Amino acid sequence: MADSSILTLGTARSLLDSSIYDSRIAETTKDNIYLGLGSEDMEEMLPRVETRVVLVGEAGRNGALVKALQGIQVMEVPVVKIKGGEADGEDKVMIKSIVNMDINTPCIQTDNVKEFGDGENAEFETVFVLTDFESPEYSYLYDRDNRIVGPPVVLHCVAKEEPLPFSSRPLYSTSMLHLSLCFTGFRHKEEVKTLVNLVHHMGGTIRKDFSTKVTHLIAYSTHGEKYKLAVCMGTPILTPTWIHKAWERRDDVSFHAGEEEFRTEFKVPPFQDCVLSFLGFSEEDKTNMEERTLKHGGRYLEVGSERCTHMVVEENLVKDLPFAPSKRLYVVKQEWFWGSIQMDARAGESMYFYERKDSPAMKKAVSLLSLNNTPNSNRKRRRLRETLAQLTKETEISPFPPRKRSSAEHTLSMGSLLDISNTPDTGKALAENTRPSKSSTPALAKQSARWQVSKELYQTESNYVDILTTVLQLFKVPLEKEGQVGGPILAQEEFKTIFGSIPEIFDVHTRIKADLEELVMDWSEDKSVGNVILKYSKELVKAYPPFVNFFEMSKETIVRCEKQKPRFHAFLKINQSKPECGRQTLVELLIRPVQRLPSVALLLNDIKKHTPDDNPDKITLEKAIESLKEVMTHINEDKRKTEGQKQIFDVVYEVDGCPANLLSSHRSLVHRVETVALGDQPCDRGEHVTLFLFNDCLEIARKRHKVINTFKSPMGQARPPAHLKHITLMPLSQIRMVLDLQDTEDCVNAFALLVRPPTEQENLLFSFQLVAEDTVKSTWLRMLCRHVANTICRADAEDLIQSKDPDSLQVNTKDMDSTLSKASRAIKKTSKKVTRAFSFTKTPKRVLQRAFLASSTPDERSPGLDSLHMSHAGSSSTLAAQHSPSMVNLSSMFERKYHTFSRSTTHLF
């Protein structure tokens, strides 16, 4: 049988299937292999054709574009193979493909497209480059099926080192390359036509039906099946503005419309085209929901308005609707409202319809459930009812204590949140376990006070584990789940801060619960309760401190995220309203681990009271109680250190230029005072100075004159700008004496420090006035002297304080806030700036320090007050207030970037 095959160029759009050859076709014959033919066979069978690129009008006068074209050597060319059976047969098949060909003429410039724009000429394969897709030249070429591209396509090919692409439609840019769009909710065909053309010009494709291949849905409303499918599949749903804004940036070669940062602005809000009303909510909740309705694109009216599309009902409070709703009104539960905000898309109403408990629909649902009853399930249900009836009485095997003791009242209020009898599984377990076994001791023994308290310990432990299960299953697992609709609700750092070591705490208490259950259900008086706690004491030490220490931070993170992130607020609203939470908030549930260990210690103490002295468990219980106290002491000590370290981090963020070596594991912040400088050291007179007293050093910082922009932490929130400027970090060992300046008419609430930095030969006088009304000068000076004495290993801290007349030291607080004083300070600052600006001999400060230290011999005598006046008078010739060589002042940018304190900070050196 003869086989005739003919290869021809397919330049006309009629030869191409637009559903396949839409925009750029890159998946066909990149490797020049076509229908099993090698490249040599291909060259022989391809017809002779002249390939060329023509720059039209402004494109030809663009030098950068002309230069870029020199780097493109290849273009994609469509070919058609006509394949048939007999030579004169009629059953011929056309098979289309794309091949790469060398560009014979890379650049032809013209203003008259009619010279080259004959689409019927098969001898040439021509690509026209136009800058304006609305010009007469474009219309002429488009009507004749010519290949048209924009300058961004050429520049894109050069950057990617790709051949000039073939497209069945004019292609201006690659801004929507690899994007497949679908439209819904449009009423005007002309608008859709315009949008479709823009998408095609940017390299995107259009699909009539929604499928998994659609990358973005363009919607005018939140109605329709396409919208529901897009929500279920997590496909971005955007407004038409997204296409128009992308077209405005068509000349940006590096831009792509699919970038999340760009398209997020154009999301369709969940309540678009929705008019809501709210029934059964408190005024506070109603106001909150109305504000969020407006924020998410909807409107709200009062209940009963004919224009309402949805009525949101508080299903727990509303028993009857005030009127019969119309067919076009959706009556939904509040979970629909919060679920829509959480998903950032309108949720389907069918899952959230409000139904009265005695409505026909609800009765039908109950009857359908009853059809599934089997003899076995009836027996289980009957057994559960009998068990629940037993639990309401004080029987010999009741898991509930017959009385509520004052020592366990708080624990019981905690445990009552989630009762073990609330679920069928636990009810069934209790029913099976309540049957007396052969190994059971007599009823009288089981009703002993020791057994009753042990049973209570088990019950509260079971309730506590259920609470942790609720936290993990209802909150943690959904928040960390990948592929959430609308993206992650919380950042990873926020997620870790909120939940911390809850999984570790849950794991150890699950095992404690299992051991207690085995002990209580197979009870005998010689059983050891203390061993159960001792067995897990080391694991409790590891699990609890990371959570308890950062609980306040967890609470603050929850509050902040709930205010700043609507989706997280909606997530909490949905889950906190579920029965498992017992109407408790996430913060209230997370405080349970903080309260649990003290409650266990109280119960163990009670068990010990009811344990005879000759019972070996008496000693074991004492050890268990001591181990719990050690755990709590460790937690408290660790918490104290953590809070102290956090305070140091706060100082680092508050003071611009704060030295990095302030951060130390042995250092803690003792006190801070607000002062005003009275002399020329360590800063100008009248400057507002903050003193941070640490256990071994004193950080001195002044108020900034100009505040720099804010700093963003890795958690995403913006930190407040640093309003203090670092002056010096002075070890307390440099303070020789603390001077209590007597109050006079010209000097009030003042004190001074006599210091001797290692870079100085003489003593320096730092004088300050306390400005905070709540700071008592005597208390502050005694506190300062006590830590100075501890640093230099002196027992006589009181001897470091001397009372002095301020006139003898030329110190006064007179006219500190006068206009003349402020003007004088401003002139002095300006003078310093001018002096620095016009100085031609700027010797680096560190060079002066090295020379000074090398040429001078420090006086080892203990400095006295006699040298003070000489130091004060000759201060202009000394290197005033130089930093200690060990106190290296690192760049504030480095410190503010890397000193981040969170749960992930495990050690501080």
C-alpha positions in Angstrom: 0.0 0.0 0.0 1.5 3.3 -1.0 1.8 6.0 1.6 2.1 9.6 0.5 3.2 12.3 2.9 3.5 16.0 2.2 5.0 18.6 4.6 3.7 22.2 4.3 3.9 25.4 6.3 0.8 26.1 8.3 0.6 29.8 8.6 -3.1 30.2 8.6 -5.1 30.0 11.8 -7.7 27.9 10.1 -5.2 25.0 10.0 -4.6 25.2 13.8 -6.8 23.9 16.5 -7.2 26.9 18.8 -8.1 24.8 21.7 -4.7 23.2 21.6 -2.5 25.9 20.0 -3.5 28.6 22.4 -0.7 31.1 23.0 2.6 29.4 23.1 3.1 25.8 22.1 6.2 24.5 23.8 5.3 20.8 24.3 5.5 19.6 20.7 8.8 19.2 18.7 11.5 21.0 20.6 14.0 18.4 19.6 13.3 18.4 15.9 11.9 14.8 16.0 8.7 14.6 14.1 6.6 11.4 13.6 9.6 9.2 14.0 11.8 11.0 11.5 15.3 12.1 12.3 16.6 15.7 11.9 18.2 14.8 8.6 15.0 13.5 7.1 13.2 16.5 8.5 15.6 18.9 6.7 15.0 17.0 3.4 11.2 17.0 3.7 10.8 20.6 4.9 10.1 23.0 2.0 12.5 25.9 1.4 11.3 28.9 3.4 12.7 32.3 4.3 12.4 33.1 8.0 12.5 36.8 9.0 11.6 39.3 11.7 10.1 42.7 10.8 10.1 45.6 13.2 7.2 47.9 12.6 7.2 51.6 13.3 8.4 52.5 16.8 9.7 49.0 17.4 12.3 49.6 14.6 13.5 52.7 16.3 14.0 51.0 19.6 17.8 50.5 19.8 17.6 48.0 22.8 15.1 45.9 20.9 17.2 45.8 17.7 20.2 44.8 19.7 18.3 42.1 21.5 17.1 40.6 18.2 20.7 39.9 17.3 20.8 37.3 20.1 17.9 35.3 18.8 18.9 32.8 16.1 15.9 30.4 16.1 12.2 30.7 15.8 9.3 28.2 16.1 7.5 27.5 12.8 4.2 25.5 12.5 4.2 22.7 9.9 1.4 20.4 8.7 2.0 16.9 7.4 -0.7 15.6 5.0 -0.8 11.8 5.3 -3.0 9.5 3.2 -3.3 5.9 1.9 -3.7 5.4 -1.9 -2.1 8.0 -4.1 -5.5 9.0 -5.4 -7.4 8.2 -2.2 -9.6 10.7 -0.4 -8.9 9.5 3.2 -6.1 12.0 3.9 -5.2 13.2 7.5 -3.6 16.5 8.4 -1.2 16.3 11.4 0.1 19.5 12.9 3.4 20.2 14.7 6.0 22.8 15.4 9.7 22.8 14.5 12.6 25.1 15.2 14.2 26.9 12.2 17.1 29.3 12.0 16.2 32.9 11.4 17.5 34.0 8.0 16.9 37.7 8.3 16.9 38.7 12.0 15.9 42.3 11.6 14.0 44.3 9.0 12.7 47.8 9.8 9.7 49.2 8.1 6.8 51.7 8.4 4.8 50.1 5.6 3.5 46.7 6.7 1.8 46.1 3.3 5.2 45.3 1.8 5.5 42.2 4.0 2.1 41.5 5.4 0.7 39.1 2.8 -0.3 36.1 4.9 -0.9 34.0 1.7 2.8 34.0 0.8 4.1 30.5 1.7 7.7 31.4 0.8 8.2 33.5 3.9 7.6 32.8 7.6 7.5 36.4 9.0 7.1 37.6 12.6 6.1 41.2 13.0 7.0 43.1 16.2 4.6 45.9 17.1 4.5 48.2 20.1 0.8 49.2 19.7 -1.8 46.5 19.5 -4.5 49.0 18.7 -2.9 50.7 15.7 -4.1 50.4 12.0 -0.9 48.3 11.3 -2.0 45.8 13.9 -5.5 45.5 12.4 -4.1 45.1 8.9 -1.7 42.3 9.9 -4.3 40.6 12.2 -6.9 40.5 9.4 -4.4 38.6 7.2 -3.4 36.0 9.8 0.1 37.2 10.3 2.2 36.4 13.3 2.4 39.4 15.7 4.5 39.7 18.9 5.3 42.6 21.2 8.7 43.8 22.3 8.4 42.1 25.8 8.2 38.7 24.0 11.5 39.4 22.2 13.2 40.6 25.4 11.9 37.5 27.3 13.3 35.1 24.7 16.7 36.8 24.9 16.7 36.6 28.7 15.7 32.9 28.8 17.8 32.0 25.7 14.7 30.5 24.0 13.6 30.6 20.4 11.0 33.2 19.2 7.7 31.4 20.1 4.8 30.6 17.8 1.4 31.6 18.9 -1.9 31.2 17.0 -2.9 34.6 18.3 -1.0 38.0 18.7 1.2 37.8 21.7 2.4 41.0 23.3 4.0 39.8 26.5 4.5 36.7 28.7 2.8 38.1 31.8 0.3 35.3 31.9 2.3 32.5 30.5 1.2 29.1 31.8 -2.0 30.5 33.3 -5.4 29.1 32.4 -8.4 31.2 33.2 -12.1 30.6 33.4 -14.9 33.2 33.7 -18.2 33.2 35.6 -20.9 35.7 36.6 -20.5 38.0 33.5 -23.5 39.5 31.8 -22.0 41.5 29.0 -20.3 39.6 26.2 -18.3 42.6 25.0 -16.6 42.9 28.4 -15.7 39.2 28.3 -14.4 39.5 24.8 -12.1 42.4 25.8 -10.8 40.5 28.8 -10.2 37.3 26.7 -8.2 39.3 24.2 -6.0 40.8 26.9 -5.4 37.4 28.4 -4.4 36.0 25.0 -2.1 39.0 24.4 -0.3 38.2 27.7 0.2 34.5 26.9 -2.7 33.0 28.9 -5.3 30.5 27.9 -9.1 30.5 28.3 -11.2 27.5 29.2 -15.0 27.5 28.9 -15.6 24.8 31.6 -14.0 24.7 35.0 -11.6 21.8 35.6 -8.4 21.0 37.4 -6.4 22.6 34.6 -7.8 26.1 35.5 -5.3 28.1 37.5 -7.5 31.2 38.2 -11.2 31.9 38.2 -12.4 35.4 37.2 -15.7 36.1 38.9 -18.1 39.0 39.1 -20.1 37.3 41.9 -20.0 34.6 44.5 -22.8 32.6 42.9 -22.7 29.6 40.5 -21.2 26.1 40.3 -17.8 27.3 39.0 -17.4 29.5 42.1 -18.2 26.6 44.4 -15.8 24.3 42.6 -13.0 26.8 42.7 -13.6 27.2 46.5 -13.4 23.4 47.0 -10.3 23.1 44.9 -8.5 26.1 46.4 -8.3 27.9 43.1 -7.7 31.6 43.4 -10.9 33.6 42.6 -10.1 37.1 41.3 -11.9 40.2 40.0 -11.5 41.4 36.4 -9.4 44.3 37.7 -6.6 41.8 38.0 -6.4 41.4 34.2 -6.6 45.1 33.6 -3.8 45.9 36.1 -1.6 43.1 34.7 -2.1 44.6 31.2 -0.9 48.0 32.5 2.4 46.3 33.5 2.7 44.4 30.2 6.1 46.1 29.3 7.7 44.8 32.5 9.6 41.7 31.3 10.3 40.4 34.9 6.6 40.7 35.9 4.2 37.8 36.0 0.5 38.1 36.9 0.5 34.9 38.8 2.7 36.2 41.6 0.8 35.9 44.9 1.9 39.3 46.2 0.4 40.9 43.1 -2.9 38.9 42.8 -3.8 39.0 46.5 -5.0 42.5 46.1 -7.7 41.4 43.6 -9.3 38.5 45.5 -13.1 38.4 45.3 -14.2 39.1 48.9 -16.4 36.3 50.5 -19.5 38.4 51.0 -19.5 40.2 47.6 -23.2 40.5 46.4 -24.4 39.4 49.8 -26.7 41.4 52.1 -26.7 39.9 55.6 -28.8 40.3 58.7 -28.1 38.9 62.2 -30.6 37.3 64.6 -30.1 36.3 68.2 -26.7 37.9 68.8 -25.7 40.3 71.6 -25.1 43.9 70.6 -21.4 43.5 70.9 -21.3 40.4 68.7 -23.7 41.9 66.2 -21.6 45.0 65.9 -18.4 43.0 65.4 -20.1 40.8 62.7 -21.5 43.9 60.9 -18.0 45.5 60.8 -16.5 42.3 59.4 -19.3 42.0 56.8 -18.3 45.4 55.4 -14.6 44.6 55.6 -15.2 41.5 53.5 -17.2 43.0 50.7 -20.8 42.6 51.9 -23.6 44.8 53.3 -25.9 44.4 56.2 -29.6 45.3 56.9 -31.9 44.8 59.8 -33.7 41.4 60.1 -36.8 41.3 57.9 -35.6 43.4 55.1 -36.6 42.1 51.6 -33.2 42.9 50.2 -31.4 40.5 52.5 -29.9 37.5 50.8 -28.7 35.8 54.1 -30.0 35.7 57.7 -27.3 34.5 60.1 -28.8 32.9 63.2 -27.4 32.2 66.7 -28.6 28.6 66.7 -28.0 28.1 70.4 -30.3 30.9 71.4 -33.0 31.2 68.7 -35.8 28.7 69.0 -38.2 30.2 66.5 -37.8 32.6 63.5 -39.8 35.8 63.7 -41.2 35.3 60.2 -41.5 32.7 57.5 -38.4 33.2 55.3 -38.8 33.5 51.5 -37.3 31.0 49.1 -34.5 33.4 48.1 -33.4 34.0 51.7 -30.7 31.8 53.0 -31.2 31.2 56.8 -27.8 29.9 58.0 -26.0 29.2 61.3 -23.2 31.5 62.4 -20.6 28.9 61.5 -21.3 29.8 57.8 -20.4 33.4 58.5 -17.1 32.6 60.3 -16.3 29.7 57.9 -16.5 32.1 54.9 -14.1 34.5 56.6 -11.7 31.7 57.5 -11.6 30.4 54.0 -11.6 33.9 52.5 -14.4 32.7 50.2 -18.1 32.3 50.4 -18.9 28.9 51.9 -21.7 26.7 50.5 -25.0 27.4 52.4 -26.4 23.9 52.2 -24.1 22.6 55.0 -25.1 25.4 57.4 -28.9 25.7 57.0 -30.6 26.6 60.3 -33.3 24.1 61.3 -35.4 24.0 64.4 -35.1 21.0 66.6 -38.7 20.1 66.2 -38.8 20.8 62.4 -39.8 18.1 60.0 -36.2 18.0 58.6 -34.7 17.4 62.0 -37.3 14.7 62.8 -36.6 13.0 59.5 -32.8 13.0 60.3 -33.5 11.5 63.7 -35.7 8.8 62.1 -33.1 8.0 59.6 -30.5 7.5 62.3 -32.9 5.2 64.2 -33.1 2.9 61.1 -29.5 2.0 61.6 -30.2 0.5 65.1 -29.2 -3.1 65.4 -29.6 -5.5 68.4 -25.9 -5.0 69.1 -26.1 -1.2 69.1 -29.3 -1.4 71.3 -27.4 -3.4 73.8 -24.6 -0.9 73.8 -26.9 2.0 74.2 -28.8 0.2 77.0 -25.6 -0.6 78.7 -24.5 3.1 78.4 -27.8 4.3 79.9 -27.4 1.9 82.8 -23.8 3.1 83.4 -24.9 6.8 83.3 -27.6 6.0 85.8 -25.1 4.3 88.0 -22.8 7.3 87.9 -25.5 9.5 89.2 -25.6 7.5 92.5 -23.1 6.9 95.1 -22.4 3.3 94.5 -19.4 1.3 95.7 -17.7 1.6 92.4 -18.6 5.2 91.5 -15.8 7.0 89.7 -16.9 10.3 91.2 -16.1 11.1 94.8 -19.1 11.4 97.2 -18.0 14.8 98.3 -16.1 17.8 97.1 -13.1 18.7 99.2 -11.9 22.3 99.5 -8.4 21.2 98.4 -9.7 19.9 95.1 -12.4 22.4 94.4 -10.3 24.3 91.8 -9.2 21.1 90.2 -12.8 19.8 89.9 -13.9 23.1 88.3 -11.2 22.6 85.8 -12.0 19.0 85.2 -15.7 19.5 84.8 -15.0 21.2 81.5 -14.7 17.9 79.7 -16.2 14.9 81.5 -15.2 11.4 80.6 -18.8 10.3 80.4 -19.5 12.8 77.6 -18.4 10.4 74.8 -19.8 7.0 73.9 -16.3 5.5 73.9 -15.4 6.5 77.4 -18.9 5.6 78.6 -18.6 2.2 77.1 -15.2 1.8 78.7 -16.6 2.8 82.1 -19.5 0.3 81.6 -17.2 -2.5 81.0 -14.8 -1.5 83.8 -17.5 -1.1 86.4 -18.3 -4.8 86.3 -16.8 -6.4 89.5 -14.0 -8.7 88.6 -12.7 -11.8 90.3 -9.7 -9.9 91.5 -11.7 -7.1 93.0 -11.3 -6.4 96.6 -14.4 -6.2 98.8 -16.6 -3.2 98.4 -15.7 -1.9 101.9 -12.0 -1.6 100.9 -12.8 0.1 97.6 -14.8 2.8 99.5 -11.8 3.8 101.6 -10.9 7.5 101.7 -7.5 6.6 100.1 -9.3 4.9 97.1 -11.8 7.8 96.7 -9.0 10.4 96.4 -7.0 8.2 94.1 -10.1 7.8 92.0 -10.4 11.6 91.9 -6.8 11.9 90.8 -7.5 9.6 87.9 -10.7 11.4 86.9 -9.1 14.8 86.9 -6.1 13.4 84.9 -8.5 11.9 82.4 -10.4 15.3 82.1 -7.0 17.1 81.7 -5.9 14.7 78.9 -9.3 15.3 77.2 -8.7 19.1 77.4 -5.2 18.7 75.8 -6.8 16.5 73.1 -9.3 19.2 72.3 -6.5 21.8 72.0 -4.5 19.6 69.7 -7.3 18.2 67.5 -9.6 21.2 67.4 -6.9 24.0 67.1 -3.4 22.8 66.5 -3.9 20.1 63.8 -6.1 22.3 61.6 -3.8 25.3 61.9 -0.7 23.3 60.9 -2.5 21.4 58.1 -0.9 22.0 54.6 -3.0 23.1 51.7 -5.4 25.3 53.7 -8.0 27.1 51.6 -6.8 30.7 51.3 -3.2 29.8 52.5 -1.8 29.3 56.0 -3.9 31.1 58.7 -0.8 31.7 61.0 2.9 32.2 60.3 5.1 29.3 61.5 6.7 31.4 64.3 3.2 32.5 65.6 2.1 28.8 65.5 5.1 27.7 67.6 4.7 30.5 70.0 1.0 29.7 70.7 1.2 25.9 71.2 4.8 25.4 72.2 5.4 22.1 74.0 1.7 21.1 74.3 2.3 17.8 72.3 5.1 16.8 74.8 2.8 17.6 77.8 0.0 15.6 76.2 2.2 12.6 75.6 3.5 12.3 79.2 0.1 12.8 80.7 -1.5 10.3 78.4 0.9 7.7 79.9 0.2 8.9 83.4 -3.5 8.6 82.8 -3.1 5.0 81.5 -1.0 4.0 84.6 -3.6 5.6 87.0 -6.4 3.9 85.2 -4.8 0.5 85.6 -4.1 1.2 89.2 -7.6 2.4 90.1 -9.5 -0.2 88.2 -7.5 -3.0 89.8 -7.3 -1.4 93.2 -5.7 -2.7 96.4 -4.4 -0.7 99.4 -0.8 -1.7 98.8 -0.9 -0.1 95.3 1.6 2.8 95.0 0.2 6.0 93.6 3.4 7.9 94.3 5.4 5.6 91.9 3.3 6.7 89.0 4.3 10.4 89.5 7.9 9.6 90.3 8.1 7.5 87.1 7.5 10.6 84.9 9.0 13.3 87.0 12.0 13.8 84.7 9.7 14.0 81.6 7.6 16.6 83.4 10.7 18.7 84.0 11.4 18.7 80.3 7.9 19.3 79.1 6.5 22.0 81.3 9.1 24.9 81.5 9.1 25.7 77.8 5.3 26.1 77.8 4.8 27.8 81.2 7.7 30.3 80.7 6.2 31.5 77.4 2.5 31.3 78.4 2.1 35.1 78.6 3.7 35.4 75.2 1.3 32.7 73.8 -1.6 34.7 75.2 -0.4 38.0 73.7 0.2 36.3 70.4 -3.4 34.9 70.3 -4.9 38.3 71.2 -2.7 40.1 68.6 -3.4 37.6 65.8 -7.1 37.6 66.6 -7.2 41.4 66.1 -4.9 41.6 63.1 -5.9 38.4 61.2 -9.6 38.1 60.4 -9.2 34.5 59.3 -7.7 33.5 62.6 -10.5 35.3 64.4 -13.1 33.4 62.4 -11.3 30.1 63.0 -11.5 30.7 66.8 -15.1 31.7 66.6 -16.0 28.5 64.8 -14.1 26.1 67.1 -14.7 27.8 70.4 -18.4 27.5 69.8 -18.2 23.7 69.5 -19.3 21.5 72.5 -15.9 20.1 72.9 -14.6 23.5 74.1 -17.4 23.9 76.7 -17.7 27.5 75.7 -14.1 28.1 76.7 -11.7 30.3 74.6 -8.4 29.0 73.4 -6.6 31.1 76.0 -8.7 29.6 78.8 -7.9 26.1 77.5 -4.2 26.8 77.3 -4.0 28.0 80.9 -4.8 24.4 82.1 -1.2 23.2 81.9 -0.1 26.1 84.0 -2.6 25.1 86.7 -2.3 21.3 86.5 0.9 20.5 88.5 -0.2 22.5 91.7 -3.6 20.6 91.5 -1.8 17.2 91.3 0.4 18.2 94.3 -2.7 19.0 96.4 -4.4 15.7 95.5 -1.2 13.7 96.3 -1.1 15.5 99.7 -4.6 14.4 100.3 -3.8 10.8 99.4 -0.9 10.9 101.8 -3.2 12.1 104.6 -5.3 9.0 104.1 -2.4 6.6 103.8 -1.4 4.7 107.0 2.1 5.1 108.3 2.9 1.5 107.8 2.0 1.6 104.1 5.1 1.8 101.9 3.3 4.3 99.6 3.5 6.9 102.4 7.2 7.5 101.8 6.8 7.2 98.0 4.1 9.8 98.1 6.3 12.2 100.0 9.0 11.7 97.4 6.5 12.3 94.6 5.3 15.5 96.2 8.9 16.6 96.6 9.6 15.8 93.0 6.6 17.9 91.9 7.8 20.8 94.1 11.2 20.5 92.4 9.5 20.6 89.0 7.5 23.7 90.0 10.6 25.3 91.5 12.5 24.6 88.4 9.7 26.1 86.3 9.6 29.2 88.5 13.3 29.7 88.4 13.5 29.1 84.7 10.6 31.5 84.2 12.4 34.1 86.3 15.5 33.8 84.1 13.4 33.8 81.0 11.6 37.0 82.0 15.0 38.6 83.0 16.5 37.7 79.6 13.4 39.1 77.9 13.9 42.3 79.7 17.4 42.5 78.4 16.2 42.0 74.9 13.7 44.7 75.4 16.5 47.1 76.4 18.5 46.1 73.3 15.5 46.9 71.1 14.7 50.2 73.0 18.3 51.6 72.8 19.7 52.3 69.4 23.4 51.2 69.2 23.2 49.1 72.4 26.4 47.0 72.6 26.0 43.3 71.8 27.9 42.2 74.9 25.0 43.5 77.1 23.4 40.1 76.2 24.7 37.6 78.8 23.1 34.7 80.6 24.4 35.8 84.0 23.1 39.4 83.6 19.7 40.6 84.8 18.0 44.0 84.7 17.6 45.4 88.3 16.0 48.8 87.8 15.7 51.8 85.4 15.4 55.5 86.3 14.6 58.5 84.2 17.0 61.5 84.7 18.2 64.7 83.3 22.0 65.3 82.8 23.3 68.2 85.0 26.9 68.4 83.7 28.9 67.9 80.5 29.5 64.2 81.2 28.4 61.7 79.9 26.3 64.0 77.6 25.3 67.6 77.3 23.5 69.4 80.2 19.7 69.2 79.9 19.6 65.9 77.9 17.0 63.4 79.1 19.0 60.3 80.2 17.8 56.8 81.1 19.9 54.7 83.4 19.5 50.9 83.2 21.0 49.3 86.3 22.0 45.7 85.8 23.5 43.4 88.4 27.1 44.2 87.1 26.9 47.2 84.8 25.1 50.5 84.1 23.7 51.3 80.6 23.5 55.0 80.0 21.3 56.2 77.1 19.9 59.5 76.1 16.6 60.4 74.4 16.9 60.5 70.6 16.3 63.7 68.8 15.2 62.0 65.6 13.3 58.6 65.5 14.2 56.2 62.7 11.7 53.9 61.0 10.4 50.8 62.6 12.0 47.3 62.6 10.2 44.2 61.6 10.7 41.0 63.6 10.7 37.5 62.0 7.2 37.0 63.4 6.0 39.7 61.0 4.9 42.4 63.5 6.5 45.8 63.5 8.5 46.8 66.6 8.3 50.3 67.9 11.2 52.6 66.8 14.1 52.9 69.3 13.6 56.2 71.1 16.9 56.1 73.1 20.5 56.5 71.9 23.3 54.5 73.5 26.0 56.6 75.3 28.0 54.2 77.3 27.9 50.8 79.0 29.8 51.1 82.2 30.8 48.3 84.5 29.8 48.9 88.1 33.5 48.4 89.1 34.3 51.8 87.5 32.0 53.6 90.0 34.3 54.9 92.8 31.7 56.7 94.8 28.0 57.6 94.8 27.3 61.2 95.9 24.0 62.1 97.4 23.6 65.9 96.6 21.8 67.7 99.3 18.6 69.5 98.3 18.9 73.3 98.1 17.0 76.1 96.4 19.2 75.7 93.3 19.5 71.9 93.4 16.7 69.4 93.9 16.6 65.6 93.8 20.1 65.3 92.3 22.9 62.8 92.7 26.3 62.2 91.1 28.6 59.3 90.3 32.3 59.5 90.6 33.7 57.2 87.9 37.1 56.2 86.7 37.1 54.6 83.2 40.3 52.7 82.3 40.9 55.2 79.5 41.1 58.2 81.9 43.8 59.4 84.2 41.4 61.4 86.3 38.0 60.8 87.9 35.0 61.9 86.0 31.8 63.3 87.5 28.4 62.2 86.1 25.6 64.3 87.7 21.9 63.7 87.2 18.5 64.9 88.5 15.7 62.3 89.0 12.6 63.3 87.1 10.2 60.4 87.9 7.9 61.2 90.8 7.7 57.6 91.9 11.5 57.2 92.3 12.8 57.7 95.8 16.3 59.0 95.7 17.6 57.3 98.9 16.1 53.9 97.8 17.7 54.2 94.4 21.1 55.2 95.7 21.1 52.3 98.2 20.2 49.9 95.5 22.9 51.2 93.2 25.6 51.0 96.0 24.5 47.4 97.0 25.2 46.1 93.5 28.4 48.1 93.2 29.6 46.5 96.4 28.6 43.1 95.2 30.6 43.6 92.0 33.8 44.8 93.7 33.3 42.2 96.6 32.9 44.8 99.4 30.6 44.3 102.4 30.3 47.9 103.4 27.9 49.1 100.7 26.7 52.1 102.8 30.3 53.5 102.8 30.1 54.0 99.1 27.5 56.8 99.6 28.7 60.3 100.6 26.5 63.3 101.1 27.8 66.5 99.5 26.9 70.1 99.0 26.0 70.6 95.3 27.7 74.1 95.3 31.0 72.5 96.1 30.7 70.5 92.9 29.2 73.3 90.9 26.1 71.3 90.2 22.6 72.9 90.1 19.2 72.2 88.6 18.2 75.8 88.2 16.6 77.0 84.9 16.8 73.5 83.4 13.6 73.9 81.4 13.9 77.6 80.6 13.8 78.9 77.0 17.3 80.3 77.4 18.6 76.9 78.5 17.0 75.1 75.6 18.3 77.7 73.1 21.8 77.3 74.6 21.7 73.5 74.2 20.5 73.9 70.6 23.4 76.3 69.8 25.9 73.9 71.4 24.6 70.9 69.2 24.7 73.0 66.1 28.3 74.1 66.9 29.3 70.5 67.3 27.8 69.5 64.0 29.5 72.4 62.2 32.9 71.6 63.9 32.7 68.0 62.7 31.6 69.0 59.2 34.6 71.4 58.7 37.2 69.3 60.5 40.1 68.4 58.2 42.0 66.3 60.9 39.5 63.8 62.0 41.6 61.3 63.9 39.6 58.1 64.7 38.7 57.9 68.3 40.1 54.4 68.7 43.6 55.7 67.5 43.6 58.3 70.2 42.6 55.7 72.7 45.5 53.4 71.7 48.0 56.3 71.8 46.7 57.5 75.1 46.9 54.1 76.7 50.3 53.4 75.3 51.9 56.6 76.6 50.3 57.0 80.0 50.7 55.0 83.3 47.4 54.8 85.2 47.5 55.9 88.8 46.7 52.9 91.0 45.8 55.0 94.0 42.3 55.0 95.2 40.9 58.3 93.9 39.7 60.8 96.5 37.4 63.8 96.4 40.4 66.1 96.3 41.1 65.3 92.7 37.5 65.9 91.7 37.8 69.6 91.2 41.0 69.2 89.1 39.1 66.6 86.9 36.1 68.9 86.6 38.2 71.9 85.7 40.4 70.1 83.2 37.7 68.1 81.6 38.1 69.9 78.3 41.6 68.5 77.9 40.6 64.9 78.7 39.0 62.2 76.6 35.6 62.5 78.3 33.3 59.5 78.6 35.3 57.1 76.4 33.9 53.6 76.1 35.8 50.7 77.7 37.8 48.8 75.2 35.8 45.7 76.1 32.5 47.4 75.4 32.6 47.3 71.6 29.8 49.3 70.1 28.5 47.2 67.2 26.3 48.5 64.5 22.7 48.9 65.6 21.6 47.3 62.3 23.4 44.1 63.3 21.9 44.0 66.8 18.3 44.8 65.8 18.4 42.2 63.1 19.7 39.2 65.0 18.7 39.6 68.6 15.3 37.9 68.5 13.8 36.3 71.6 11.1 33.7 71.2 10.3 30.0 72.0 13.1 29.0 69.6 15.8 30.7 71.8 17.0 27.8 74.0 20.3 29.2 75.3 21.7 32.6 75.9 25.5 32.9 76.2 
